[in-house]
C-alpha cells in the first residue's frame, strides 16, 4: 500500500462504499483519526513522533504517503473500516477489529525492537548526520524514518551504511564501503534512525562474585 489513494480504495472495498456514500469530508476525518491511533502506538517507542494530519487536498489527490513503516500502512484503512462497521452495525466489525489488533501487535514488535534516535542532517555534498555520541562505526547499517520529509538523496525505510567522521557525526553510503551521499533540496519534521548493530555486552566487575 503506497499512498493515500490506496488507503481510500481499501476503505471503499472493505466497507462496500464509494465517494458518494463515504464523502471526502468524512473520509478525511476518519483517516486522520486512524493515523493518530496508529501513531499513538508508535509514540510508545519513538519520542515526539507526531506526523501532521492529512489535508483534504492530499486525500482527494492521493499525493501523500503515511509516515509509519510501509509494512503497516494497512492499519489505517482497517481501523477506519472497523469504526464504520461499528457505527453501521455491520457483522464485519469483529473480524475487522481482530485484523487490526494483529497488525498493531506487529507494529509494537517492530518499533519496540528498534531503539530510534533523533538526528539532524545538513544539506551538503556530502550530507553530514549529527547525533551526539552516536557510537556507530564505518559500515554499521542504519535505517531512517521522519515525521516530515528527508532531504533529496535520503529515503525512509531504506538501509544505509555509516561512514564514520567523529564521535558525534557521520555520513552515509548506499552500499558497504560506498560513496558518500550528497543531500539537496529541503527537509522538514523530526528525523530518526535505528541501527541493527548488536549492542556490546558489558560485564560488571562484580559478575563473578
C-alpha positions as CSV (number, residue, x, y, z in Angstrom):
1,X,0.0,0.0,0.0
2,X,1.9,3.0,-1.3
3,X,-0.3,6.1,-1.0
4,X,-3.3,7.7,0.5
5,X,-5.2,6.7,-2.7
6,X,-4.5,3.1,-1.9
7,X,-5.8,3.6,1.7
8,X,-9.0,5.3,0.5
9,X,-9.7,2.5,-2.0
10,X,-9.0,-0.1,0.6
11,X,-11.6,1.5,2.8
12,X,-14.2,1.6,0.0
13,X,-13.6,-2.1,-0.7
14,X,-13.8,-3.2,2.9
15,X,-16.9,-1.1,3.7
16,X,-18.5,-1.6,0.3
17,X,-18.9,2.2,-0.1
18,X,-17.8,4.8,-2.6
19,X,-17.1,8.5,-2.8
20,X,-20.8,9.2,-2.7
21,X,-21.8,7.0,0.3
22,X,-18.5,7.8,2.1
23,X,-18.0,11.5,1.3
24,X,-14.5,13.1,1.1
25,X,-15.0,15.2,4.2
26,X,-16.0,12.2,6.3
27,X,-13.1,10.2,4.8
28,X,-10.6,12.9,5.8
29,X,-11.8,12.9,9.4
30,X,-11.7,9.1,9.6
31,X,-8.3,8.7,8.1
32,X,-6.7,11.3,10.3
33,X,-8.3,9.7,13.4
34,X,-6.9,6.3,12.3
35,X,-3.5,7.8,11.6
36,X,-3.4,9.3,15.1
37,X,-4.5,6.0,16.6
38,X,-1.6,4.1,14.9
39,X,0.9,6.8,15.6
40,X,-0.1,6.8,19.3
41,X,1.2,3.2,19.3
42,X,4.5,4.1,17.7
43,X,5.0,7.0,20.1
44,X,5.5,4.5,22.9
45,X,8.8,3.7,21.3
46,X,9.7,6.9,19.3
47,X,9.5,10.1,21.3
48,X,8.0,13.2,19.6
49,X,6.7,11.1,16.8
50,X,3.9,13.3,15.6
51,X,3.3,13.4,11.8
52,X,1.0,16.1,10.6
53,X,-2.6,15.3,9.6
54,X,-3.6,14.7,6.1
55,X,-5.2,17.6,4.2
56,X,-8.4,17.4,2.2
57,X,-6.3,18.0,-1.0
58,X,-4.0,15.1,-0.1
59,X,-6.9,12.8,0.4
60,X,-8.5,13.9,-2.8
61,X,-5.4,13.7,-5.0
62,X,-3.6,10.9,-3.2
63,X,-0.3,12.7,-3.2
64,X,1.0,11.7,0.2
65,X,2.2,8.5,1.9
66,X,1.8,7.8,5.6
67,X,4.9,8.2,7.7
68,X,4.7,4.9,9.5
69,X,6.7,2.0,8.1
70,X,5.1,0.8,4.8
71,X,4.6,-2.7,6.2
72,X,1.9,-1.3,8.4
73,X,0.0,1.2,6.1
74,X,-2.9,-1.3,6.1
75,X,-3.6,-0.5,9.8
76,X,-5.1,2.8,8.8
77,X,-7.9,1.5,6.4
78,X,-8.6,-1.4,8.7
79,X,-9.2,0.9,11.7
80,X,-11.4,3.2,9.6
81,X,-13.4,0.2,8.3
82,X,-13.8,-1.2,11.8
83,X,-15.2,2.1,13.0
84,X,-17.5,2.3,10.0
85,X,-18.7,-1.2,10.7
86,X,-19.4,-0.4,14.4
87,X,-21.3,2.8,13.5
88,X,-23.5,1.0,11.0
89,X,-24.0,-2.3,13.0
90,X,-22.3,-4.4,10.3
91,X,-21.4,-8.0,11.0
92,X,-17.9,-7.5,9.8
93,X,-17.0,-5.4,12.9
94,X,-15.4,-8.2,15.0
95,X,-13.4,-9.5,12.1
96,X,-12.0,-6.1,11.3
97,X,-11.1,-5.4,14.9
98,X,-9.2,-8.7,15.2
99,X,-7.4,-7.9,11.9
100,X,-6.4,-4.5,13.3
101,X,-5.2,-6.0,16.6
102,X,-2.9,-8.4,14.7
103,X,-1.4,-5.6,12.8
104,X,-1.0,-3.5,16.0
105,X,0.8,-6.4,17.6
106,X,3.3,-6.4,14.8
107,X,3.7,-2.6,15.0
108,X,4.6,-3.0,18.7
109,X,7.1,-5.8,17.9
110,X,8.7,-3.8,15.0
111,X,9.1,-0.5,16.7
112,X,9.7,-1.9,20.2
113,X,12.7,-3.8,18.9
114,X,14.3,-0.7,17.4
115,X,15.9,2.0,19.5
116,X,15.2,5.0,17.4
117,X,17.4,8.1,17.9
118,X,16.8,11.7,16.7
119,X,19.4,13.1,14.3
120,X,19.9,16.2,12.1
121,X,21.4,16.2,8.6
122,X,23.0,19.0,6.6
123,X,22.1,19.9,3.0
124,X,25.5,19.5,1.6
125,X,27.9,17.4,-0.6
126,X,28.1,15.2,1.3
127,X,25.3,15.4,3.8
128,X,26.5,15.1,7.4
129,X,24.5,13.4,10.1
130,X,24.8,14.7,13.6
131,X,23.9,12.7,16.8
132,X,25.8,13.2,20.0
133,X,27.9,10.1,20.9
134,X,26.3,8.0,18.2
135,X,28.5,5.0,18.9
136,X,28.5,3.9,15.3
137,X,31.4,2.8,13.1
138,X,32.0,2.7,9.4
139,X,29.8,0.1,7.6
140,X,27.3,-0.2,10.5
141,X,23.9,-0.3,8.9
142,X,21.1,2.1,9.8
143,X,17.6,2.9,8.5
144,X,15.7,6.2,8.7
145,X,12.2,7.5,9.4
146,X,10.9,11.0,9.7
147,X,7.7,12.9,10.7
148,X,8.2,15.2,7.8
149,X,10.5,14.9,4.7
150,X,14.1,13.9,4.4
151,X,16.3,15.9,2.0
152,X,16.8,14.6,-1.5
153,X,19.3,11.8,-1.5
154,X,17.9,10.1,1.5
155,X,14.8,7.9,1.8
156,X,12.8,6.5,4.7
157,X,12.7,2.7,5.2
158,X,15.9,2.2,3.3
159,X,19.2,0.8,4.7
160,X,22.3,2.9,4.6
161,X,25.9,2.3,5.6
162,X,27.7,4.6,8.0
163,X,30.9,6.4,7.2
164,X,32.4,7.4,10.5
165,X,33.5,11.0,10.8
166,X,33.7,11.9,14.5
167,X,32.2,10.8,17.8
168,X,29.2,13.0,17.0
169,X,28.9,13.0,13.2
170,X,28.9,10.5,10.3
171,X,28.0,10.3,6.6
172,X,26.0,7.7,4.8
173,X,26.6,5.5,1.8
174,X,24.1,3.3,-0.2
175,X,26.4,0.3,-0.1
176,X,29.1,-1.1,2.2
177,X,32.3,0.9,1.7
178,X,30.4,3.1,-0.8
179,X,30.4,6.7,-1.9
180,X,29.3,9.4,0.5
181,X,25.7,10.5,-0.2
182,X,25.0,14.1,-1.2
183,X,21.9,15.8,0.1
184,X,19.9,18.6,-1.6
185,X,16.6,20.4,-1.6
186,X,14.7,21.0,1.6
187,X,13.7,19.0,4.7
188,X,11.1,19.1,7.4
189,X,9.9,17.3,10.6
190,X,11.9,15.3,13.0
191,X,14.3,12.6,11.7
192,X,15.1,9.3,13.4
193,X,17.4,6.4,12.7
194,X,17.9,2.9,14.1
195,X,20.9,0.7,13.8
196,X,20.8,-3.1,13.6
197,X,24.2,-3.2,15.2
198,X,24.2,-5.5,18.2
199,X,24.9,-3.8,21.5
200,X,28.1,-4.8,23.2
201,X,27.7,-6.9,26.3
202,X,29.1,-5.1,29.4
203,X,30.3,-7.4,32.2
204,X,30.3,-6.0,35.7
205,X,33.4,-6.4,37.8
206,X,31.1,-8.0,40.4
207,X,29.7,-10.5,38.0
208,X,31.8,-13.4,39.2
209,X,31.3,-12.8,42.8
